[in-house]
């Protein structure tokens, strides 16, 4: 059983391993870290063993580092850190779906405007510009 500085070093080493293993395989939380440390025989005490201010801070840093590739907004990151992972991911998913809908609407409006411009150019100049259009515009235009 480890104590003091040796335990702090073992905790950081385990957090580094969990970080390398990734969110899907080893999501970092106080409970999961405690389970791994107990299984390896580094600690025998309860979850409070990891509750010193320095250890909490260290675990939080590694949690933030692990979830940073998920690109969660700060309030959703806080939800995750507070163990409301599902809610944080649901909120992020909802926001992304809204963004997709907005972008699809903008694309549709821009495509319609471009088609109108193309029709005007063809009417006023008589140029054959169909061969210059991208395939997705040709489908909309024809």
Sine and cosine of phi, psi and omega as CSV:
sin_phi,cos_phi,sin_psi,cos_psi,sin_omega,cos_omega
0.00,0.00,0.73,-0.68,-0.05,-1.00
-0.99,-0.12,0.42,-0.91,0.04,-1.00
-0.61,-0.80,0.31,-0.95,0.15,-0.99
0.84,0.54,-0.73,-0.68,-0.08,-1.00
-0.88,0.48,-0.64,0.77,0.02,-1.00
-0.88,0.47,-0.66,0.76,0.02,-1.00
-0.92,0.39,-0.67,0.75,0.04,-1.00
-0.85,0.53,-0.69,0.72,0.01,-1.00
-0.91,0.41,-0.65,0.76,0.02,-1.00
-0.91,0.41,-0.63,0.78,0.04,-1.00
-0.88,0.47,-0.74,0.68,-0.01,-1.00
-0.90,0.44,-0.64,0.77,0.02,-1.00
-0.89,0.46,-0.68,0.73,0.01,-1.00
-0.91,0.41,-0.63,0.77,0.05,-1.00
-0.89,0.45,-0.62,0.79,0.04,-1.00
-0.91,0.43,-0.65,0.76,0.04,-1.00
-0.89,0.45,-0.70,0.71,0.00,-1.00
-0.90,0.44,-0.59,0.81,0.02,-1.00
-0.90,0.43,-0.68,0.73,0.02,-1.00
-0.92,0.40,-0.64,0.77,-0.01,-1.00
-0.91,0.40,-0.46,0.89,0.10,-0.99
1.00,-0.08,0.26,-0.97,-0.07,-1.00
-0.88,0.47,-0.66,0.75,-0.07,-1.00
-0.91,0.41,-0.66,0.75,-0.07,-1.00
-1.00,0.05,-0.66,0.75,-0.09,-1.00
-0.66,-0.75,0.96,0.27,0.04,-1.00
-0.90,0.43,0.74,-0.67,-0.06,-1.00
-0.99,0.14,0.80,-0.60,0.15,-0.99
-0.49,-0.87,0.27,-0.96,0.02,-1.00
-0.87,0.50,-0.67,0.74,-0.05,-1.00
-0.92,0.40,-0.71,0.71,-0.03,-1.00
-0.92,0.39,-0.61,0.79,0.05,-1.00
-0.90,0.45,-0.70,0.72,0.02,-1.00
-0.86,0.51,-0.69,0.72,0.02,-1.00
-0.87,0.49,-0.68,0.74,0.00,-1.00
-0.93,0.38,-0.66,0.75,-0.01,-1.00
-0.92,0.40,-0.62,0.79,0.03,-1.00
-0.93,0.38,-0.69,0.73,-0.01,-1.00
-0.88,0.48,-0.54,0.84,0.00,-1.00
-1.00,0.07,-0.05,1.00,0.05,-1.00
0.98,0.17,0.24,0.97,0.01,-1.00
-0.97,0.25,-0.52,0.85,0.01,-1.00
-0.67,-0.74,0.42,-0.91,0.07,-1.00
-0.83,-0.56,-0.21,0.98,-0.03,-1.00
-0.97,0.23,-0.03,-1.00,-0.01,-1.00
-0.98,0.20,-0.13,-0.99,-0.01,-1.00
-0.88,0.48,-0.41,0.91,-0.01,-1.00
-0.90,0.44,-0.30,0.95,0.06,-1.00
-0.85,0.52,-0.51,0.86,-0.02,-1.00
-1.00,-0.08,0.17,0.99,-0.16,-0.99
-1.00,-0.07,0.11,0.99,0.06,-1.00
-0.93,0.38,0.41,-0.91,-0.06,-1.00
-0.84,0.54,-0.68,0.73,-0.02,-1.00
-0.92,0.40,-0.66,0.75,-0.02,-1.00
-0.94,0.35,-0.64,0.76,0.06,-1.00
-0.87,0.50,-0.70,0.72,-0.01,-1.00
-0.89,0.46,-0.69,0.72,0.00,-1.00
-0.88,0.48,-0.71,0.70,0.00,-1.00
-0.90,0.44,-0.67,0.74,0.01,-1.00
-0.89,0.46,-0.64,0.77,0.04,-1.00
-0.88,0.48,-0.71,0.71,-0.01,-1.00
-0.94,0.35,-0.57,0.82,0.08,-1.00
-0.88,0.48,-0.74,0.67,0.00,-1.00
-0.87,0.49,-0.66,0.75,0.01,-1.00
-0.91,0.42,-0.61,0.79,-0.03,-1.00
-0.95,0.32,-0.60,0.80,-0.05,-1.00
-1.00,0.00,-0.09,1.00,-0.01,-1.00
-0.85,0.52,-0.59,0.81,0.04,-1.00
-0.92,0.40,-0.24,0.97,0.01,-1.00
-0.97,0.23,-0.21,0.98,0.02,-1.00
0.81,0.58,0.73,0.69,0.07,-1.00
-0.98,0.19,0.58,-0.82,0.11,-0.99
-0.93,0.37,0.31,-0.95,-0.12,-0.99
-0.86,0.51,-0.63,0.77,0.02,-1.00
-0.92,0.38,-0.56,0.83,0.05,-1.00
-0.96,0.29,-0.54,0.84,0.09,-1.00
-0.88,0.47,-0.67,0.74,0.00,-1.00
-0.91,0.42,-0.63,0.77,0.08,-1.00
-0.86,0.52,-0.68,0.74,0.01,-1.00
-0.89,0.46,-0.75,0.66,-0.03,-1.00
-0.88,0.48,-0.55,0.84,0.00,-1.00
-1.00,0.09,0.28,0.96,0.09,-1.00
0.96,0.26,0.33,0.94,0.07,-1.00
-0.96,-0.28,0.80,0.59,-0.10,-0.99
-0.84,0.55,-0.75,0.67,-0.05,-1.00
-0.86,0.51,-0.69,0.72,0.00,-1.00
-0.90,0.43,-0.66,0.75,0.00,-1.00
-0.89,0.45,-0.71,0.70,-0.01,-1.00
-0.93,0.36,-0.58,0.81,0.06,-1.00
-0.90,0.44,-0.70,0.72,0.02,-1.00
-0.89,0.46,-0.68,0.73,0.01,-1.00
-0.90,0.44,-0.68,0.73,0.02,-1.00
-0.88,0.48,-0.69,0.72,0.01,-1.00
-0.88,0.48,-0.70,0.71,0.01,-1.00
-0.89,0.45,-0.66,0.75,0.01,-1.00
-0.92,0.40,-0.62,0.78,0.04,-1.00
-0.90,0.44,-0.64,0.77,0.06,-1.00
-0.89,0.46,-0.68,0.73,0.03,-1.00
-0.88,0.47,-0.66,0.75,0.01,-1.00
-0.88,0.47,-0.71,0.71,0.01,-1.00
-0.87,0.48,-0.69,0.73,0.02,-1.00
-0.89,0.46,-0.70,0.71,-0.01,-1.00
-0.92,0.39,-0.61,0.79,0.05,-1.00
-0.91,0.42,-0.63,0.77,0.05,-1.00
-0.90,0.44,-0.69,0.72,0.04,-1.00
-0.89,0.47,-0.67,0.74,0.02,-1.00
-0.88,0.48,-0.69,0.72,0.00,-1.00
-0.88,0.47,-0.71,0.70,0.01,-1.00
-0.89,0.46,-0.69,0.72,0.00,-1.00
-0.91,0.42,-0.63,0.78,0.02,-1.00
-0.90,0.43,-0.70,0.71,0.03,-1.00
-0.88,0.48,-0.67,0.74,0.03,-1.00
-0.89,0.45,-0.69,0.72,0.00,-1.00
-0.89,0.45,-0.65,0.76,0.03,-1.00
-0.90,0.44,-0.65,0.76,0.05,-1.00
-0.89,0.46,-0.65,0.76,0.03,-1.00
-0.90,0.43,-0.68,0.74,0.00,-1.00
-0.88,0.47,-0.69,0.72,0.01,-1.00
-0.88,0.47,-0.66,0.75,0.03,-1.00
-0.90,0.44,-0.69,0.73,0.01,-1.00
-0.88,0.47,-0.68,0.73,0.00,-1.00
-0.90,0.44,-0.66,0.76,-0.02,-1.00
-0.92,0.39,-0.69,0.73,-0.12,-0.99
-0.99,0.11,-0.47,0.88,-0.08,-1.00
-0.93,-0.37,-0.40,0.92,-0.03,-1.00
0.97,0.23,0.15,0.99,0.02,-1.00
-0.95,0.32,0.59,-0.81,0.10,-1.00
-1.00,-0.08,0.98,-0.19,-0.07,-1.00
-0.93,-0.36,0.13,0.99,-0.02,-1.00
-0.86,0.51,-0.59,0.81,-0.03,-1.00
-0.95,0.32,-0.20,0.98,0.03,-1.00
-1.00,0.01,-0.24,0.97,-0.11,-0.99
-0.98,0.18,0.53,-0.85,0.08,-1.00
-0.94,0.35,0.47,-0.88,-0.04,-1.00
-0.82,0.58,-0.63,0.78,-0.03,-1.00
-0.94,0.35,-0.47,0.88,0.07,-1.00
-0.96,0.26,-0.61,0.79,0.03,-1.00
-0.87,0.49,-0.65,0.76,0.01,-1.00
-0.88,0.47,-0.67,0.74,0.00,-1.00
-0.94,0.33,-0.61,0.79,-0.10,-1.00
-0.95,0.30,-0.64,0.77,-0.05,-1.00
-1.00,0.07,0.00,0.00,0.00,0.00
